[in-house]
Amino acid sequence: EPKANSAVLATLSGEQIIYSKNMDSKVAPAEFTKLMTAYTVYKLYGMNTEVKVLDNLSDYTHYSDASMKLKAGEVLTTGNLIAGMLVEQANDAVYAVALQYGGIEKFVAKMNEYAKGLEMKNTVFTNPTGKEDSKQYTTAADLLKLYRAIYKERDLYHVISTKNVTIPATELSAERQYWTKNHLMSKFIYYNYIYGPATAGVSSTTDFGGYSVISSAVRGDTELVCIVLNSIKEEDTNCAMTDAVALFDYGFDEFKTVDLIKIGTLIKEAQLKNGDD
């Protein structure tokens, strides 16, 4: 039984739910907000649109934020900014693109528009970074829809499937390198959560959102996604990670993927009365 308040284990490329716990309960999206932010940026601009950092970016950032340390006037591609917001969880990367689009409110409205298009019926965004707001919420079921949508956009999915990313130098900044916060994939911060089948994902740790992780994993022909929301820290253990490993093992050990029927296979011939030809 996961220690998380909410969790879901499902097939990644299909529609099957293998395990769920309070998957329709509303929770703070916290850092997972940036998944929708990145999805919105990708849908609007792709990966290769150039963005010039505006002079007023510092009006929106705080010294304690995770940051790429963007400088006014430097130019980066949307792909590099997406990498910054998903891998480093950088707030300045989020604001740089939101301001490019025409302002925070306009960008958040677009996020909600895309969420509606993905049928995320129990999700509302009020800001693009995931900062605490009682009016901003989502569910494990809705985040599953978003993650599956990102999975279909291969360039975007590639960003969260890399253990580390290198942002090329600009005229104003040296080369930047960031490591994934999905501890199931990388031992850059913690070494004891590595899970061999893990292939992609992001994590979130906040006071208001608890310990959380969204990750996908592959074993044999089976590809699963696990979402763990608002888990706890027990002594020195991040229980979001141990919850995810336990759920993945359950899915891989207790279920197998089979082909029921292949496209083009003749199932049966039937005689139709009054059929033409």
C-alpha positions in Angstrom: 0.0 0.0 0.0 1.6 3.3 -1.1 2.2 5.9 1.6 1.2 8.5 -1.0 -2.2 10.1 -0.7 -2.8 9.5 -4.4 -1.3 7.1 -6.9 -1.9 5.4 -10.2 -0.1 2.8 -12.2 -1.1 2.4 -15.9 0.1 1.3 -19.3 1.9 4.2 -21.0 0.8 3.7 -24.6 -2.6 2.2 -23.9 -5.6 3.0 -21.7 -5.4 0.4 -19.0 -5.3 1.3 -15.3 -3.5 -1.4 -13.3 -3.6 0.2 -9.8 -5.1 3.3 -8.4 -5.5 5.1 -5.1 -7.6 8.3 -4.8 -6.6 9.0 -8.4 -9.4 11.6 -8.8 -8.6 13.4 -5.5 -7.5 17.0 -6.1 -3.9 17.9 -5.1 -1.5 20.7 -5.7 0.4 20.1 -9.0 3.5 21.8 -7.6 6.5 21.2 -9.9 4.4 19.0 -12.2 2.8 22.3 -13.3 5.9 22.7 -15.5 4.9 19.6 -17.5 1.8 21.5 -18.7 4.0 24.6 -19.1 6.4 22.7 -21.3 3.6 21.0 -23.3 2.1 24.5 -23.9 5.4 25.9 -25.1 6.0 23.0 -27.4 2.5 23.2 -28.9 2.9 26.9 -29.4 6.5 27.2 -30.7 8.0 23.7 -31.1 11.7 23.2 -30.0 13.6 25.6 -32.3 12.0 29.0 -31.9 14.4 31.6 -30.5 13.4 33.5 -27.4 15.1 36.7 -26.3 15.1 37.2 -22.5 13.3 40.4 -21.7 14.7 43.1 -19.4 11.9 42.8 -16.9 12.4 39.0 -16.3 13.9 39.8 -12.8 10.5 41.4 -11.8 9.0 37.9 -11.8 11.8 35.8 -10.3 13.0 35.3 -6.7 16.6 34.6 -5.6 15.5 31.4 -3.9 13.9 30.0 -7.1 15.4 27.2 -9.1 17.0 29.1 -12.0 19.0 28.9 -15.2 20.4 32.4 -14.2 19.1 33.8 -17.5 20.4 37.2 -18.4 18.4 40.0 -20.1 19.1 40.1 -23.8 20.5 36.5 -24.2 18.8 34.3 -26.8 17.9 30.6 -26.3 15.7 28.2 -28.2 12.4 27.0 -26.8 13.9 23.5 -26.7 16.7 24.7 -24.3 14.2 26.6 -22.2 12.0 23.5 -22.0 15.0 21.5 -20.9 15.7 24.1 -18.2 12.2 24.1 -16.8 11.8 20.3 -16.9 15.3 19.1 -15.9 16.4 22.0 -13.6 12.9 23.0 -12.8 14.0 26.6 -13.5 11.3 29.3 -12.9 13.1 31.9 -15.0 12.9 29.6 -18.0 9.1 29.5 -17.5 8.7 33.2 -17.2 11.0 33.9 -20.2 8.6 32.1 -22.5 5.4 33.2 -20.8 6.5 36.9 -21.2 7.4 36.1 -24.9 3.8 34.9 -25.4 2.3 38.1 -24.1 2.2 37.9 -20.4 1.6 35.4 -17.5 -2.2 35.6 -17.5 -2.4 35.1 -21.3 0.0 32.1 -21.1 -1.8 30.5 -18.2 -5.1 30.8 -20.1 -3.5 28.9 -22.9 -2.3 26.2 -20.4 -5.9 25.8 -19.3 -7.1 25.6 -22.9 -4.7 22.8 -23.6 -5.6 21.0 -20.4 -9.3 21.2 -21.4 -8.3 19.8 -24.8 -6.7 16.8 -23.1 -9.9 16.3 -21.1 -8.2 17.1 -17.8 -11.5 17.7 -16.2 -10.3 18.2 -12.6 -7.4 20.6 -13.3 -7.1 24.3 -13.1 -3.9 26.3 -13.5 -3.4 29.8 -12.0 0.4 30.2 -12.5 2.9 28.5 -14.8 5.6 27.6 -12.2 3.7 25.6 -9.7 3.9 28.0 -6.8 1.4 27.4 -4.0 -2.1 28.5 -4.7 -5.3 26.9 -3.3 -7.1 27.6 -6.6 -4.5 25.6 -8.6 -5.1 21.9 -8.5 -5.0 18.6 -10.5 -5.4 14.9 -10.0 -3.4 11.8 -10.7 -5.9 10.8 -13.4 -5.4 14.1 -15.1 -1.6 14.1 -14.9 -1.8 10.6 -16.5 -3.6 12.2 -19.5 -0.9 14.9 -19.7 2.0 12.5 -19.4 0.6 10.2 -22.1 0.2 13.3 -24.4 3.8 14.2 -23.8 4.8 10.6 -24.5 3.3 11.0 -28.0 5.4 14.2 -28.7 8.8 12.4 -29.1 11.0 15.5 -29.0 9.3 16.7 -25.9 9.4 13.3 -24.2 13.1 13.0 -25.0 13.8 15.9 -22.6 12.4 14.0 -19.6 14.0 10.7 -20.7 17.6 12.1 -20.5 19.7 11.8 -17.3 21.4 15.0 -18.0 21.1 17.9 -20.5 23.6 20.4 -21.8 22.5 23.9 -22.8 24.9 25.4 -25.3 26.7 28.7 -24.4 25.1 31.9 -25.5 26.7 35.3 -26.0 26.1 36.1 -22.4 26.3 32.8 -20.6 28.6 29.8 -20.5 27.5 26.3 -21.2 25.0 25.0 -18.7 24.5 21.4 -17.6 21.6 20.0 -15.5 20.8 16.5 -14.1 17.3 15.0 -13.8 15.5 15.2 -10.5 13.9 11.8 -11.2 16.0 9.9 -8.6 14.8 6.6 -10.1 17.1 7.4 -13.1 20.0 9.3 -11.8 22.3 9.1 -8.7 23.5 12.7 -9.1 21.8 13.6 -5.8 20.7 10.3 -4.3 22.2 6.9 -5.2 19.8 4.5 -3.4 16.7 5.0 -5.5 18.0 3.9 -8.9 15.5 1.7 -10.7 16.9 -0.1 -13.7 13.7 -0.2 -15.9 13.0 3.6 -15.3 13.2 5.5 -18.6 11.8 9.0 -18.1 10.0 11.3 -15.7 10.1 14.2 -13.2 9.8 14.6 -9.5 8.4 17.2 -7.1 9.3 18.0 -3.5 7.5 20.9 -1.8 6.0 21.6 1.6 2.5 21.9 0.2 2.7 19.1 -2.4 4.7 16.6 -0.5 7.1 14.1 -2.1 5.9 13.1 -5.5 7.2 11.5 -8.7 5.9 10.7 -12.2 8.0 8.1 -14.0 7.8 5.6 -16.8 9.6 2.3 -17.0 10.0 -0.6 -19.4 10.6 -4.3 -18.8 10.4 -6.6 -21.8 7.4 -5.6 -23.9 5.6 -3.8 -21.1 5.9 0.0 -20.7 4.2 1.5 -17.6 3.8 4.9 -16.1 3.5 5.4 -12.3 2.3 8.6 -10.7 2.8 9.1 -6.9 1.5 12.3 -5.4 1.9 13.7 -1.9 3.9 10.9 -0.3 6.0 11.4 2.8 9.6 11.4 4.0 10.1 8.6 6.5 13.4 9.1 8.4 15.8 9.5 5.5 13.6 7.8 2.9 11.8 9.6 0.1 8.7 7.4 0.1 7.6 8.7 -3.3 10.5 6.8 -4.8 10.0 3.6 -2.8 6.2 3.8 -3.6 7.0 4.0 -7.3 9.4 1.1 -7.3 6.9 -1.1 -5.4 4.1 -0.2 -7.8 6.3 -0.8 -10.9 7.4 -4.2 -9.6 3.8 -5.1 -8.9 2.8 -4.2 -12.5 5.7 -6.0 -14.1 5.6 -9.1 -11.9 1.8 -9.6 -11.8 0.8 -8.7 -15.3 2.0 -9.3 -18.9 1.3 -7.7 -22.2 -0.4 -9.9 -24.8 -1.8 -9.3 -28.3 -5.5 -10.1 -28.4 -5.8 -9.4 -32.2 -3.7 -7.9 -34.9 -4.9 -5.3 -37.3 -6.1 -6.9 -40.6 -6.8 -10.3 -39.0 -9.9 -12.0 -40.3 -12.1 -12.9 -37.3 -15.2 -14.3 -38.9 -17.2 -14.2 -42.1 -20.9 -13.4 -41.8 -23.7 -13.6 -44.3 -25.7 -10.3 -44.6 -29.3 -10.3 -45.8 -30.0 -7.9 -48.7 -26.3 -7.1 -48.9 -25.2 -5.3 -52.1 -22.4 -7.3 -53.9 
